[in-house]
Amino acid sequence: MISVGSSIPPAPESLWVERDNNTVSFPSSGRYIIVGVPGAFTPPCSSQVPGYIENYDKLKGKGISAVYIVAVNDIFVVNAWKDKLVNDSGVHFLSDSKGEFTKLVGLEFDASGLLGNTRSKRYVAVVEDGKVINLQVEDEVPNITVTHVDKILGSL
């Protein structure tokens, strides 16, 4: 599992943004945030992510250049979720349809009983110049405590 000081691995070809076969590239310099969520449209995820959208300007004011929401869903589901949550925002919604990125960072869990496959734990990684400088992972996946946007804003 990634930890403070770890490098963020390069995005696998299956980590898409906006459309299929459009692999995301994380910045190599500057500060950005990755928010890992178990699944689009789930009630906890749909209550957590709007906070990052609503506070995007505050995050930018604290030196964050980008926010990436990573969900283990296909690109069509991720795009529909984004469209439901926001019309225009600097927040990037990423489809980790195969869970490859989630496995690379070591934050997967077996959600087959509820969500049908392996999913992402709920986490937030603050990254600077490609290295994790703050990592918060919820003890229980449905919880939104240490990964709440207010907690992250307070730590910046």
Secondary structure, 3 states (H helix, E strand, C coil): CCCCCCECCCCCCCEEECCCCCECCCCCCCEEEEEEECCCCCHHHHHHHHHHHHCHHHHHHCCEEEEEEEECCCHHHHHHHHHHHCCCCCEEEEEECCCHHHHHCCCEEECCCCCCCEEECCEEEEEECCEEEEEEECCCCCCCCCCCHHHHHHHC
